[in-house]
C-alpha cells in the first residue's frame, strides 16, 4: 500500500511539473503572438517581370545570330544603367546628363490594388500602402490604383476615399483603373483620381444610397412576444427590427438617406466638376462605354494596357500590404472557393 501512495505522489508531482511547463509555454506563445506584426509590406518590381516576359518572347522568335547580338546589347545596356546608378548615389543633387549615352533616370509608378467588400475592411491595408508610398514618393512619380468594388458601408468607403485624397493633397497624380466594377462606394473612391480608366464592360456609377431593415414586429406580436426598447433622444432609433415602426420614424430615416446621398453627390461633383451630377446621381449604373459619354470615366482601357504603356518611361513598383491570415480563415476561403467552382462550373449566364 505504501508503494502505491508513493506512486500517487510521484504522479501528482509529475503532472504538476508538466502543467507548469505548459502554462509557461502557452504564456510565451500568447505574448509572442500579441507582439507579432499583423502583416507586412510586399514590394515587387513589375518592370523586371514585364521585361523578362518581353525578352523571352523576343528570343523565342530570333535566330541564333540575332539572339547573340541581343544578349550583347542587353549586357551593354545593363552595364550603363549600373554606372548611372553609382553616379546618382555619389552625386544625388547634381543634374544628370540627358544625351543618348546618359538618359535621365526614370520616374516611378507605384501600383496599388483594392478589391473591396461590403464592409470595406480592406481600408486598413490601403492605409498602410498609401502611407508607405507617401513616405518615399517624389513629385514626378505617379500612382496607379487597380480598383474593384461594388460598394458597401458609407463610413468604410468614406474612409477609403479619404485615404486616396492624401495623394491629391500632395499633388501626386493618381490614376484609377477599373477592370470589372467600381460602383457606389467603389466609384466614390475612383472619383478621387486625376484620371479614371475602365474596361469597356466594367460597371461604374450607382451614385446613390440604399438601406433595408427586416421587421419582425407582426410575427412577434402574433406569438405574443413583446420587445422593449428604451431610448433617450427623439431620433436615437428611427426604424427597428423588432419594434413597431412609425410613419415619423420612416420619414426621419428617409431624411437621413437623402442627407447621405447629398454628401455623396457633393463629393463626386467636387472631384469631377465637369459631370452633370443631377443626371448621373440617380443610383443607376452603366457600362464604361456608356459611362464615358456621361463623363464618369475618362478613357476606355484595361489595367494591363495602362501599365504596359508606362514601362518605357517609368519604373513600375507594386505595393501590397499582406495581412497574416489565420488558419481558420485560410480554410474557410478554400472551402468557399471550392463551392463556387463547383456551383459555377457549368454556368454560362451573363448578368
C-alpha positions, 0 to 999 in steps of 0.5 A: 500500500505504501508503494502505491501512495508513493506512486500517487505522489510521484504522479501528482508531482509529475503532472504538476511539473508538466502543467507548469511547463505548459502554462509557461509555454502557452504564456510565451506563445500568447505574448509572442503572438500579441507582439507579432506584426499583423502583416507586412509590406510586399514590394515587387518590381513589375518592370523586371517581370514585364521585361523578362516576359518581353525578352523571352518572347523576343528570343523565342522568335530570333535566330541564333545570330540575332539572339547573340547580338541581343544578349550583347546589347542587353549586357551593354545596356545593363552595364550603363544603367549600373554606372548611372546608378553609382553616379546618382548615389555619389552625386544625388543633387547634381543634374544628370546628363540627358544625351543618348549615352546618359538618359535621365533616370526614370520616374516611378509608378507605384501600383496599388490594388483594392478589391473591396467588400461590403464592409470595406475592411480592406481600408486598413491595408490601403492605409498602410500602402498609401502611407508607405508610398507617401513616405518615399514618393517624389513629385514626378512619380505617379500612382496607379490604383487597380480598383474593384468594388461594388460598394458597401458601408458609407463610413468604410468607403468614406474612409477609403476615399479619404485615404486616396485624397492624401495623394491629391493633397500632395499633388501626386497624380493618381490614376484609377483603373477599373477592370470589372466594377467600381460602383457606389462606394467603389466609384466614390473612391475612383472619383478621387483620381486625376484620371479614371480608366475602365474596361469597356464592360466594367460597371461604374456609377450607382451614385446613390444610397440604399438601406433595408431593415427586416421587421419582425414586429407582426410575427412577434406580436402574433406569438405574443412576444413583446420587445422593449426598447428604451431610448433617450433622444427623439431620433436615437432609433428611427426604424427597428427590427423588432419594434413597431415602426412609425410613419415619423420614424420612416420619414426621419430615416428617409431624411437621413438617406437623402442627407447621405446621398447629398454628401455623396453627390457633393463629393463626386461633383467636387472631384469631377466638376465637369459631370452633370451630377443631377443626371448621373446621381440617380443610383443607376449604373452603366457600362464604361462605354456608356459611362464615358459619354456621361463623363464618369470615366475618362478613357476606355482601357484595361489595367494591363494596357495602362501599365504596359504603356508606362514601362518605357518611361517609368519604373513600375513598383507594386505595393501590397500590404499582406495581412497574416491570415489565420488558419481558420480563415485560410480554410474557410476561403478554400472551402468557399472557393471550392463551392463556387467552382463547383456551383459555377462550373457549368454556368454560362449566364451573363448578368 
